[in-house]
Amino acid sequence: MRTRTLTSAVTIVVLMLAGASAGQEKSNVKINKVPVPVTSAASGQEMYVNYCASCHGKSAKGDGPAAKALKVPPTDLTLLTKKNGGKFPSDHIAAILAGSDVPAHGSAEMPVWGALFHRMSGGHDSEVQLRISNLTHYLESMQAH
């Protein structure tokens, strides 16, 4: 596993509670931006844990530690198939991750992962596509039945 980080202005959020309890207002929650770690393009799970879980939660239900600090609550990613008539919306999810369907996810708070993946891969489009494909497949595996 690679442990380097992306050293450009690209960041992900990490929640700093600053003494706030779960029941307190958003104003007590502070978001700290940290460099994006470079993960394996082959592991959708590793990418999810490093890039998505802080907002969407480990279980993908929209209950990550940073969720309370966001203006728009994160989507429950386990319900994507259910909300799409029983078919996982692979193309739509891949487009969101690539950044070509950003307005559809409802908030500019979610990073455009395609651009970040492009920087991580040193501009290798095949690696970007592998990352998007593997993360999309991992999300599909998390769907509620």
C-alpha positions, 0 to 999 in steps of 0.5 A: 500500500502506498502511504504518500499523500497528494501534496497539491492544494487538494484536501479531504476533511477530517472532523475535529470535535473540539469538545462538542458532544453528539447532540450539540449544534453544528457551530461546535464542529470544526472541519480540518482539511488534510492532504488526500492520501494516495490509495491503491487503485485496485481497492474500492474498499480502501478508497471508500474508507479513505475518501468517503467514510468521513462523511458517508460513514463506514456503513455508507448510511450518511452518518460519518463523523464529518456529516454534522458539519456539512450544510447538506447531509450526505446521502445514504449510499446503501439505498442507491439501488432501492431509490433507482427501481432496484437497479444500481445506477453504475453509470450515474455513480461513475459520472458523479465520481468523475465529476461530469455529473457534479450538480446531480449529487446536490452539493459542492461540499463533495470533492470532485474525485475524478480531478483528484484521481487524475492528479494522483495517477500522474495523468494516467487516464487508465488508472483514473478509470480503474479507481472510478470503476473499483469505487463504483463496484464497491458502492454497489456491493454495499447496497441494502437488500 
